[in-house]
Amino acid sequence: MPRRVALVCLGNICRSPMADVVLEHQLAEAGVDDVEVSSSGTGDWHVGQPMDERAAATLTAAGYDASRHRARTFTADWFDEQDLILVMDSSNQADVLALAASDDHRTKVRMYRSFDPEADSPDAEVPDPWYGGPEGFDEVLAMVERTTREIVRHLADTA
């Protein structure tokens, strides 16, 4: 049975889909084939929309395929479908935990950057690049790539 990892941000058009694409790519490169990756947002206003054009352009320029994403919303039933839920910031964490019905659900939730070797805290956040320029998306991609390498190691070690 595959393990399932969900990535969660606010609107599911920038941070979590970028992390989704990079995680799928790095898992394939590492030969880890028993992990399914998905992403969602805590808000529902972008449901069905593709990834933010700036996020997609940043991924495409780095050699990733950003074309398949469609935004979805995190709902309480995701807890039963996922083994690990990685949230991008404390607001996303609070929104996800508010839907948790049990301690089992709550233990599945971690901050995404808790895997980041450069994070100064396990509670460090992935900044939302939505309101900034292209450099914010480049910063998020660099953060996602290095953090994802550690997530892939963790998943390979716990197989």
FIBA-986500 format. One record per residue: residue number from 1; residue in one letter; x, y negated, z of N, C-alpha, C, CB in turn. Coordinates in nm, 2 decimals, decimal comma. Each point is the difference from the previous one (the first is absolute). Glycine has a CB too. Layout:
REM residues N
(rec NUM; "A"; (X; Y; Z); (X; Y; Z); (X; Y; Z); (X; Y; Z))
...
END
This chain:
REM residues 159
(rec 1; "M"; (0,08; 0,12; 0,00); (-0,08; -0,12; 0,00); (0,09; -0,12; 0,00); (-0,19; 0,12; 0,12))
(rec 2; "P"; (0,16; -0,22; -0,21); (0,09; -0,12; 0,00); (-0,02; -0,09; 0,12); (-0,01; 0,01; -0,25))
(rec 3; "R"; (0,12; -0,07; 0,28); (-0,01; -0,11; 0,10); (-0,05; -0,12; -0,07); (0,19; 0,10; 0,15))
(rec 4; "R"; (-0,25; -0,19; -0,07); (-0,06; -0,12; -0,06); (0,05; -0,12; 0,07); (-0,20; 0,13; -0,08))
(rec 5; "V"; (0,24; -0,23; 0,01); (0,05; -0,13; 0,05); (-0,08; -0,11; -0,06); (0,23; 0,09; 0,04))
(rec 6; "A"; (-0,28; -0,18; 0,05); (-0,08; -0,12; -0,05); (0,08; -0,12; 0,04); (-0,22; 0,12; 0,02))
(rec 7; "L"; (0,22; -0,22; -0,11); (0,06; -0,13; 0,02); (-0,11; -0,10; 0,00); (0,22; 0,07; -0,11))
(rec 8; "V"; (-0,22; -0,16; 0,21); (-0,11; -0,09; 0,01); (0,05; -0,15; 0,02); (-0,14; 0,19; 0,10))
(rec 9; "C"; (0,08; -0,28; -0,18); (0,02; -0,14; 0,02); (-0,14; -0,07; 0,00); (0,23; 0,01; -0,12))
(rec 10; "L"; (-0,23; -0,13; 0,09); (-0,12; -0,08; 0,01); (-0,10; 0,02; -0,12); (0,13; -0,17; 0,13))
(rec 11; "G"; (-0,09; 0,14; -0,25); (-0,09; 0,01; -0,11); (0,03; 0,12; -0,10); (-0,02; -0,24; 0,02))
(rec 12; "N"; (0,13; 0,31; 0,01); (0,04; 0,11; -0,08); (0,03; -0,04; -0,15); (-0,14; 0,15; 0,15))
(rec 13; "I"; (0,21; -0,27; -0,16); (0,04; -0,03; -0,13); (0,15; -0,05; -0,01); (-0,24; -0,07; -0,04))
(rec 14; "C"; (0,30; 0,06; 0,16); (0,15; -0,04; 0,00); (0,08; 0,10; 0,07); (-0,07; -0,24; -0,01))
(rec 15; "R"; (0,08; 0,23; 0,14); (0,09; 0,08; 0,08); (-0,02; 0,15; 0,00); (0,02; -0,20; 0,14))
(rec 16; "S"; (-0,14; 0,24; -0,11); (-0,02; 0,15; 0,01); (0,01; 0,07; -0,14); (-0,14; -0,04; 0,20))
(rec 17; "P"; (0,09; -0,02; -0,30); (0,01; 0,06; -0,13); (0,15; 0,00; -0,05); (-0,23; -0,06; -0,06))
(rec 18; "M"; (0,31; -0,04; 0,10); (0,14; 0,00; -0,04); (0,07; 0,12; 0,08); (0,00; -0,25; -0,04))
(rec 19; "A"; (-0,04; 0,26; 0,16); (0,06; 0,11; 0,08); (-0,05; 0,14; -0,05); (0,01; -0,15; 0,20))
(rec 20; "D"; (-0,13; 0,16; -0,24); (-0,05; 0,12; -0,06); (0,08; 0,04; -0,12); (-0,23; -0,06; 0,08))
(rec 21; "V"; (0,24; -0,03; -0,17); (0,08; 0,03; -0,13); (0,14; 0,04; 0,03); (-0,14; -0,16; -0,12))
(rec 22; "V"; (0,21; 0,09; 0,21); (0,14; 0,03; 0,03); (0,01; 0,13; 0,08); (0,05; -0,24; 0,01))
(rec 23; "L"; (-0,14; 0,27; 0,08); (0,00; 0,13; 0,07); (-0,02; 0,11; -0,09); (-0,08; -0,11; 0,21))
(rec 24; "E"; (-0,02; 0,11; -0,30); (-0,02; 0,11; -0,09); (0,12; 0,02; -0,09); (-0,24; -0,05; 0,00))
(rec 25; "H"; (0,30; -0,06; -0,04); (0,12; 0,01; -0,09); (0,12; 0,07; 0,08); (-0,08; -0,21; -0,13))
(rec 26; "Q"; (0,10; 0,16; 0,25); (0,12; 0,05; 0,08); (-0,03; 0,15; 0,04); (0,06; -0,24; 0,08))
(rec 27; "L"; (-0,18; 0,27; -0,05); (-0,03; 0,14; 0,04); (0,03; 0,09; -0,12); (-0,18; -0,08; 0,16))
(rec 28; "A"; (0,14; 0,04; -0,28); (0,02; 0,08; -0,12); (0,15; 0,01; -0,02); (-0,21; -0,07; -0,10))
(rec 29; "E"; (0,29; -0,04; 0,11); (0,14; 0,01; -0,02); (0,07; 0,09; 0,10); (-0,01; -0,23; -0,08))
(rec 30; "A"; (-0,04; 0,24; 0,21); (0,06; 0,08; 0,10); (-0,05; 0,15; -0,01); (0,01; -0,21; 0,15))
(rec 31; "G"; (-0,11; 0,23; -0,24); (-0,05; 0,14; -0,01); (-0,10; 0,04; 0,11); (0,21; 0,06; -0,11))
(rec 32; "V"; (-0,26; -0,16; 0,18); (-0,10; 0,03; 0,11); (-0,14; 0,00; -0,07); (0,15; -0,11; 0,19))
(rec 33; "D"; (-0,20; 0,22; -0,21); (-0,12; 0,01; -0,08); (-0,13; 0,05; 0,08); (0,15; 0,05; -0,19))
(rec 34; "D"; (-0,14; -0,06; 0,32); (-0,11; 0,04; 0,09); (-0,06; -0,12; 0,07); (0,10; 0,23; 0,03))
(rec 35; "V"; (-0,09; -0,35; -0,09); (-0,05; -0,12; 0,07); (-0,09; -0,07; -0,10); (0,21; -0,02; 0,15))
(rec 36; "E"; (-0,33; -0,02; -0,11); (-0,09; -0,08; -0,08); (0,00; -0,14; 0,06); (-0,14; 0,20; -0,07))
(rec 37; "V"; (0,15; -0,30; -0,02); (0,01; -0,14; 0,05); (-0,13; -0,07; -0,05); (0,26; 0,00; -0,01))
(rec 38; "S"; (-0,31; -0,09; 0,09); (-0,11; -0,08; -0,04); (0,02; -0,14; 0,07); (-0,16; 0,20; -0,03))
(rec 39; "S"; (0,08; -0,30; -0,01); (0,01; -0,13; 0,07); (-0,14; -0,06; 0,00); (0,24; -0,03; -0,08))
(rec 40; "S"; (-0,26; -0,06; 0,17); (-0,13; -0,07; 0,02); (0,03; -0,13; 0,07); (-0,13; 0,22; 0,01))
(rec 41; "G"; (0,02; -0,30; -0,01); (0,00; -0,12; 0,08); (-0,10; 0,00; 0,11); (0,08; -0,12; -0,21))
(rec 42; "T"; (-0,06; 0,03; 0,30); (-0,10; -0,01; 0,11); (-0,12; -0,09; -0,05); (0,18; 0,03; 0,17))
(rec 43; "G"; (-0,16; -0,11; -0,27); (-0,11; -0,08; -0,05); (-0,05; 0,06; -0,13); (0,10; -0,21; 0,10))
(rec 44; "D"; (-0,22; 0,17; -0,14); (-0,07; 0,07; -0,11); (-0,01; -0,09; -0,13); (-0,12; 0,14; 0,17))
(rec 45; "W"; (0,17; -0,26; -0,16); (-0,03; -0,10; -0,11); (0,07; 0,03; -0,13); (-0,03; -0,17; 0,17))
(rec 46; "H"; (0,13; 0,26; -0,17); (0,07; 0,03; -0,13); (-0,03; 0,15; -0,05); (0,18; -0,16; 0,07))
(rec 47; "V"; (-0,27; 0,22; -0,01); (-0,03; 0,14; -0,04); (-0,02; 0,02; -0,15); (-0,11; 0,03; 0,23))
(rec 48; "G"; (0,18; 0,07; -0,28); (0,00; 0,02; -0,15); (0,09; -0,08; -0,08); (-0,23; 0,06; 0,04))
(rec 49; "Q"; (0,29; -0,16; 0,02); (0,09; -0,08; -0,08); (0,14; 0,06; -0,01); (-0,13; -0,20; 0,07))
(rec 50; "P"; (0,20; 0,16; -0,18); (0,14; 0,05; -0,01); (0,09; -0,08; 0,10); (-0,04; 0,06; -0,24))
(rec 51; "M"; (0,16; -0,01; 0,25); (0,10; -0,07; 0,08); (0,02; -0,15; -0,04); (0,12; 0,23; 0,03))
(rec 52; "D"; (-0,09; -0,31; 0,06); (0,03; -0,14; -0,02); (0,11; 0,00; -0,12); (-0,05; -0,07; 0,24))
(rec 53; "E"; (0,03; -0,02; -0,33); (0,09; -0,01; -0,12); (0,14; -0,02; 0,04); (-0,19; -0,09; -0,13))
(rec 54; "R"; (0,21; 0,01; 0,23); (0,14; -0,03; 0,05); (0,07; 0,12; 0,06); (-0,06; -0,24; 0,04))
(rec 55; "A"; (-0,02; 0,32; 0,04); (0,05; 0,12; 0,05); (0,03; 0,10; -0,11); (-0,13; -0,04; 0,21))
(rec 56; "A"; (0,04; 0,06; -0,30); (0,02; 0,09; -0,11); (0,12; -0,04; -0,09); (-0,25; 0,04; 0,00))
(rec 57; "A"; (0,27; -0,17; -0,02); (0,11; -0,04; -0,08); (0,13; 0,02; 0,07); (-0,14; -0,17; -0,10))
(rec 58; "T"; (0,14; 0,16; 0,23); (0,12; 0,02; 0,08); (0,04; 0,15; -0,01); (-0,06; -0,19; 0,16))
(rec 59; "L"; (-0,04; 0,28; -0,14); (0,02; 0,14; -0,01); (0,05; 0,04; -0,14); (-0,17; 0,04; 0,18))
(rec 60; "T"; (0,10; -0,09; -0,28); (0,04; 0,03; -0,14); (0,14; -0,04; -0,03); (-0,24; -0,02; -0,07))
(rec 61; "A"; (0,28; -0,10; 0,11); (0,13; -0,04; -0,02); (0,11; 0,09; 0,06); (-0,09; -0,24; -0,01))
(rec 62; "A"; (0,05; 0,30; 0,12); (0,09; 0,09; 0,07); (-0,01; 0,15; -0,05); (-0,02; -0,15; 0,20))
(rec 63; "G"; (-0,06; 0,17; -0,30); (-0,01; 0,13; -0,06); (-0,11; 0,09; 0,05); (0,24; -0,02; -0,03))
(rec 64; "Y"; (-0,33; -0,03; 0,11); (-0,11; 0,08; 0,05); (-0,13; -0,02; -0,09); (0,10; -0,02; 0,23))
(rec 65; "D"; (-0,19; 0,12; -0,22); (-0,12; 0,00; -0,07); (-0,11; -0,06; 0,09); (0,07; 0,20; -0,15))
(rec 66; "A"; (-0,12; -0,32; 0,13); (-0,10; -0,06; 0,09); (-0,14; 0,00; -0,07); (0,19; -0,15; 0,10))
(rec 67; "S"; (-0,21; 0,23; -0,20); (-0,12; -0,01; -0,08); (-0,12; 0,07; 0,05); (0,15; -0,03; -0,19))
(rec 68; "R"; (-0,13; 0,13; 0,28); (-0,11; 0,09; 0,04); (-0,08; -0,05; 0,12); (0,13; 0,18; -0,09))
(rec 69; "H"; (-0,09; -0,28; 0,16); (-0,06; -0,04; 0,12); (-0,14; -0,07; -0,01); (0,23; -0,02; 0,09))
(rec 70; "R"; (-0,32; 0,06; 0,00); (-0,13; -0,07; 0,01); (-0,02; -0,01; 0,15); (-0,09; 0,09; -0,22))
(rec 71; "A"; (0,06; -0,21; 0,26); (-0,02; -0,03; 0,15); (-0,11; 0,08; 0,06); (0,09; -0,23; -0,04))
(rec 72; "R"; (-0,07; 0,27; 0,16); (-0,10; 0,07; 0,08); (0,00; -0,05; 0,14); (0,03; 0,21; -0,13))
(rec 73; "T"; (-0,13; -0,18; 0,21); (-0,01; -0,05; 0,14); (0,02; 0,12; 0,09); (-0,16; -0,18; -0,07))
(rec 74; "F"; (0,23; 0,15; 0,18); (0,02; 0,10; 0,11); (-0,13; 0,01; 0,08); (0,25; -0,05; 0,01))
(rec 75; "T"; (-0,29; 0,17; 0,01); (-0,12; 0,03; 0,08); (0,03; 0,11; 0,10); (-0,15; -0,06; -0,19))
(rec 76; "A"; (0,06; 0,07; 0,29); (0,03; 0,10; 0,11); (0,02; 0,14; -0,05); (-0,14; -0,14; 0,14))
(rec 77; "D"; (0,08; 0,18; -0,25); (0,02; 0,14; -0,05); (0,15; 0,03; -0,05); (-0,24; 0,00; -0,06))
(rec 78; "W"; (0,31; -0,11; 0,04); (0,14; 0,02; -0,04); (0,08; 0,07; 0,11); (-0,01; -0,20; -0,14))
(rec 79; "F"; (-0,02; 0,18; 0,27); (0,07; 0,06; 0,10); (0,01; 0,15; -0,01); (-0,07; -0,18; 0,15))
(rec 80; "D"; (-0,05; 0,25; -0,19); (0,00; 0,14; -0,01); (0,07; 0,05; -0,13); (-0,21; 0,00; 0,13))
(rec 81; "E"; (0,23; -0,09; -0,22); (0,06; 0,04; -0,13); (0,15; -0,03; 0,00); (-0,21; -0,05; -0,11))
(rec 82; "Q"; (0,27; -0,02; 0,21); (0,14; -0,04; 0,00); (0,08; 0,06; 0,11); (-0,07; -0,21; -0,11))
(rec 83; "D"; (0,19; 0,24; 0,09); (0,09; 0,04; 0,11); (0,08; -0,11; 0,06); (0,02; 0,22; -0,12))
(rec 84; "L"; (0,01; -0,33; 0,04); (0,08; -0,11; 0,04); (-0,06; -0,12; -0,07); (0,21; 0,13; 0,03))
(rec 85; "I"; (-0,24; -0,24; 0,05); (-0,06; -0,12; -0,05); (0,10; -0,11; 0,03); (-0,24; 0,08; 0,03))
(rec 86; "L"; (0,30; -0,14; -0,13); (0,10; -0,11; 0,02); (-0,06; -0,13; -0,04); (0,19; 0,16; -0,05))
(rec 87; "V"; (-0,20; -0,25; 0,15); (-0,06; -0,14; -0,02); (0,11; -0,10; -0,01); (-0,20; 0,07; 0,13))
(rec 88; "M"; (0,17; -0,17; -0,21); (0,10; -0,10; -0,03); (0,02; -0,11; 0,10); (-0,06; 0,04; -0,23))
(rec 89; "D"; (-0,04; -0,08; 0,31); (0,01; -0,10; 0,10); (-0,09; 0,03; 0,12); (0,06; -0,17; -0,18))
(rec 90; "S"; (-0,04; 0,08; 0,28); (-0,08; 0,03; 0,12); (-0,15; -0,02; -0,01); (0,20; -0,07; 0,13))
(rec 91; "S"; (-0,24; -0,02; -0,22); (-0,14; -0,02; -0,03); (-0,06; 0,13; -0,07); (0,04; -0,25; -0,02))
(rec 92; "N"; (0,03; 0,30; -0,07); (-0,04; 0,13; -0,06); (-0,01; 0,11; 0,10); (0,10; -0,07; -0,22))
(rec 93; "Q"; (0,00; 0,07; 0,31); (0,00; 0,10; 0,10); (-0,12; -0,01; 0,09); (0,25; 0,00; -0,01))
(rec 94; "A"; (-0,28; -0,12; 0,05); (-0,12; -0,02; 0,09); (-0,13; 0,04; -0,07); (0,13; -0,19; 0,12))
(rec 95; "D"; (-0,14; 0,15; -0,25); (-0,12; 0,04; -0,07); (-0,01; 0,15; -0,02); (0,01; -0,22; -0,12))
(rec 96; "V"; (0,10; 0,29; 0,09); (-0,01; 0,14; -0,01); (-0,03; 0,07; 0,13); (0,17; -0,01; -0,19))
(rec 97; "L"; (-0,10; -0,03; 0,30); (-0,02; 0,06; 0,13); (-0,14; -0,02; 0,05); (0,24; -0,03; 0,05))
(rec 98; "A"; (-0,30; -0,08; -0,09); (-0,14; -0,03; 0,04); (-0,10; 0,11; -0,05); (0,06; -0,25; 0,01))
(rec 99; "L"; (-0,02; 0,31; -0,12); (-0,08; 0,11; -0,06); (0,03; 0,14; 0,05); (-0,01; -0,14; -0,20))
(rec 100; "A"; (0,12; 0,15; 0,28); (0,04; 0,13; 0,06); (-0,10; 0,05; 0,10); (0,24; -0,06; -0,04))
(rec 101; "A"; (-0,28; 0,18; 0,02); (-0,10; 0,06; 0,10); (0,06; 0,09; 0,10); (-0,16; -0,01; -0,18))
(rec 102; "S"; (0,29; 0,03; 0,17); (0,07; 0,09; 0,10); (0,15; -0,03; 0,01); (-0,17; 0,18; -0,05))
(rec 103; "D"; (0,23; -0,13; 0,16); (0,14; -0,01; 0,01); (0,08; 0,07; -0,12); (-0,03; -0,01; 0,25))
(rec 104; "D"; (-0,03; 0,12; -0,30); (0,06; 0,06; -0,11); (0,01; -0,09; -0,12); (-0,09; 0,22; 0,08))
(rec 105; "H"; (-0,02; -0,30; -0,10); (0,00; -0,10; -0,11); (0,11; -0,11; 0,03); (-0,25; 0,04; -0,04))
(rec 106; "R"; (0,25; -0,09; 0,16); (0,09; -0,11; 0,03); (0,15; 0,04; -0,01); (-0,17; -0,08; 0,15))
(rec 107; "T"; (0,20; 0,21; -0,12); (0,14; 0,04; -0,01); (0,05; 0,02; -0,15); (-0,03; 0,12; 0,22))
(rec 108; "K"; (-0,06; -0,13; -0,31); (0,04; 0,01; -0,14); (0,04; -0,14; -0,06); (-0,16; 0,19; -0,03))
(rec 109; "V"; (0,14; -0,29; 0,11); (0,02; -0,14; -0,05); (0,14; -0,05; 0,05); (-0,25; -0,04; 0,00))
(rec 110; "R"; (0,33; -0,01; -0,10); (0,13; -0,06; 0,03); (0,02; -0,12; -0,08); (0,09; 0,23; 0,06))
(rec 111; "M"; (-0,01; -0,32; -0,01); (0,04; -0,11; -0,09); (0,09; 0,05; -0,11); (-0,02; -0,16; 0,20))
(rec 112; "Y"; (0,00; 0,12; -0,32); (0,09; 0,04; -0,11); (0,15; -0,02; 0,03); (-0,20; -0,06; -0,16))
(rec 113; "R"; (0,23; -0,06; 0,21); (0,14; -0,03; 0,02); (0,06; 0,07; 0,12); (-0,04; -0,22; -0,11))
(rec 114; "S"; (-0,04; 0,30; 0,18); (0,06; 0,08; 0,11); (0,11; 0,09; -0,06); (-0,21; -0,02; 0,14))
(rec 115; "F"; (0,21; 0,04; -0,27); (0,10; 0,09; -0,07); (0,11; -0,09; -0,06); (-0,18; 0,17; -0,05))
(rec 116; "D"; (0,17; -0,30; 0,06); (0,09; -0,09; -0,07); (0,13; -0,01; 0,08); (-0,19; -0,13; -0,10))
(rec 117; "P"; (0,31; 0,18; 0,05); (0,12; -0,01; 0,07); (0,05; -0,14; 0,03); (0,06; 0,21; -0,10))
(rec 118; "E"; (-0,12; -0,31; 0,03); (0,04; -0,14; 0,02); (-0,10; -0,08; 0,09); (0,12; 0,01; -0,22))
(rec 119; "A"; (-0,23; 0,06; 0,26); (-0,10; -0,07; 0,08); (0,06; -0,02; 0,14); (-0,19; 0,10; -0,13))
(rec 120; "D"; (0,16; -0,22; 0,19); (0,05; -0,03; 0,13); (-0,10; 0,05; 0,11); (0,11; -0,20; -0,09))
(rec 121; "S"; (-0,22; 0,27; 0,05); (-0,09; 0,05; 0,09); (-0,09; 0,10; -0,07); (0,00; -0,21; 0,14))
(rec 122; "P"; (-0,05; 0,32; -0,07); (-0,09; 0,09; -0,06); (-0,13; -0,06; -0,04); (0,11; 0,18; 0,13))
(rec 123; "D"; (-0,14; -0,30; -0,07); (-0,12; -0,08; -0,03); (0,02; -0,10; -0,11); (-0,07; 0,04; 0,23))
(rec 124; "A"; (0,18; -0,04; -0,30); (0,03; -0,10; -0,11); (-0,10; 0,02; -0,11); (0,24; 0,00; 0,06))
(rec 125; "E"; (-0,28; -0,11; -0,12); (-0,10; -0,01; -0,10); (0,06; -0,01; -0,14); (-0,16; -0,10; 0,17))
(rec 126; "V"; (0,09; 0,14; -0,27); (0,03; -0,03; -0,14); (-0,08; -0,13; -0,03); (0,03; 0,25; -0,07))
(rec 127; "P"; (0,04; -0,35; 0,04); (-0,06; -0,13; -0,03); (-0,09; 0,01; -0,12); (0,19; -0,12; 0,10))
(rec 128; "D"; (-0,31; 0,05; -0,10); (-0,09; 0,00; -0,11); (0,05; -0,10; -0,10); (-0,19; 0,06; 0,15))
(rec 129; "P"; (0,22; -0,02; -0,27); (0,06; -0,09; -0,10); (-0,11; -0,07; -0,08); (0,19; 0,15; -0,02))
(rec 130; "W"; (-0,32; -0,13; 0,05); (-0,11; -0,05; -0,08); (0,01; -0,15; -0,02); (-0,14; 0,18; 0,09))
(rec 131; "Y"; (0,18; -0,26; 0,02); (-0,01; -0,14; -0,01); (0,13; -0,07; -0,05); (-0,16; 0,02; 0,19))
(rec 132; "G"; (0,26; 0,06; -0,21); (0,13; -0,06; -0,05); (0,02; 0,03; -0,14); (0,09; 0,03; 0,22))
(rec 133; "G"; (0,04; -0,05; -0,26); (0,04; 0,01; -0,14); (0,06; 0,14; -0,02); (0,04; -0,24; -0,01))
(rec 134; "P"; (0,02; 0,26; -0,11); (0,06; 0,13; -0,03); (0,10; 0,05; 0,09); (-0,05; -0,05; -0,23))
(rec 135; "E"; (0,13; -0,04; 0,30); (0,10; 0,05; 0,09); (-0,06; 0,08; 0,12); (0,14; -0,20; -0,07))
(rec 136; "G"; (-0,26; 0,17; 0,11); (-0,06; 0,07; 0,10); (-0,03; 0,15; -0,04); (-0,10; -0,21; 0,08))
(rec 137; "F"; (0,07; 0,23; -0,20); (-0,03; 0,13; -0,05); (0,13; 0,08; -0,02); (-0,20; -0,08; -0,12))
(rec 138; "D"; (0,31; 0,01; 0,09); (0,13; 0,06; -0,01); (0,05; 0,04; 0,14); (0,06; -0,13; -0,20))
(rec 139; "E"; (-0,09; 0,05; 0,30); (0,04; 0,03; 0,14); (-0,08; 0,12; 0,05); (0,05; -0,24; 0,04))
(rec 140; "V"; (-0,18; 0,24; -0,07); (-0,08; 0,12; 0,04); (0,05; 0,13; -0,07); (-0,20; -0,16; 0,04))
(rec 141; "L"; (0,23; 0,15; -0,17); (0,05; 0,12; -0,07); (0,13; 0,05; 0,07); (-0,11; -0,08; -0,21))
(rec 142; "A"; (0,20; -0,01; 0,24); (0,13; 0,05; 0,06); (-0,03; 0,06; 0,13); (0,12; -0,18; -0,11))
(rec 143; "M"; (-0,21; 0,12; 0,19); (-0,04; 0,06; 0,13); (-0,06; 0,13; -0,02); (-0,04; -0,23; 0,09))
(rec 144; "V"; (-0,05; 0,24; -0,18); (-0,08; 0,13; -0,03); (0,10; 0,11; -0,04); (-0,20; -0,13; -0,06))
(rec 145; "E"; (0,29; 0,09; -0,03); (0,10; 0,11; -0,05); (0,08; 0,05; 0,11); (0,01; -0,11; -0,22))
(rec 146; "R"; (0,05; 0,03; 0,30); (0,09; 0,05; 0,11); (-0,08; 0,08; 0,10); (0,16; -0,19; -0,04))
(rec 147; "T"; (-0,28; 0,14; 0,08); (-0,09; 0,06; 0,09); (-0,04; 0,14; -0,05); (-0,08; -0,22; 0,09))
(rec 148; "T"; (0,04; 0,22; -0,21); (-0,05; 0,12; -0,07); (0,11; 0,11; 0,00); (-0,16; -0,13; -0,14))
(rec 149; "R"; (0,28; 0,10; 0,12); (0,11; 0,10; 0,01); (0,00; 0,07; 0,13); (0,14; -0,14; -0,15))
(rec 150; "E"; (-0,17; 0,07; 0,26); (0,00; 0,06; 0,13); (-0,13; 0,08; 0,02); (0,14; -0,19; 0,09))
(rec 151; "I"; (-0,25; 0,14; -0,14); (-0,13; 0,08; 0,00); (0,02; 0,13; -0,07); (-0,13; -0,21; 0,02))
(rec 152; "V"; (0,19; 0,21; -0,14); (0,03; 0,12; -0,07); (0,08; 0,10; 0,08); (-0,02; -0,13; -0,22))
(rec 153; "R"; (0,13; 0,07; 0,28); (0,09; 0,09; 0,09); (-0,09; 0,06; 0,11); (0,20; -0,14; -0,06))
(rec 154; "H"; (-0,28; 0,06; 0,12); (-0,08; 0,05; 0,11); (-0,10; 0,11; -0,05); (0,01; -0,22; 0,11))
(rec 155; "L"; (-0,07; 0,20; -0,22); (-0,09; 0,10; -0,06); (0,07; 0,13; -0,04); (-0,15; -0,19; -0,07))
(rec 156; "A"; (0,27; 0,17; 0,01); (0,08; 0,12; -0,04); (0,04; 0,08; 0,13); (0,08; -0,12; -0,21))
(rec 157; "D"; (-0,04; 0,05; 0,31); (0,05; 0,06; 0,12); (-0,11; 0,07; 0,08); (0,18; -0,17; 0,01))
(rec 158; "T"; (-0,31; 0,13; -0,03); (-0,11; 0,05; 0,08); (-0,08; 0,10; -0,09); (-0,01; -0,21; 0,14))
(rec 159; "A"; (0,06; 0,25; -0,25); (-0,08; 0,09; -0,09); (-0,02; 0,13; 0,06); (0,10; -0,12; -0,20))
END
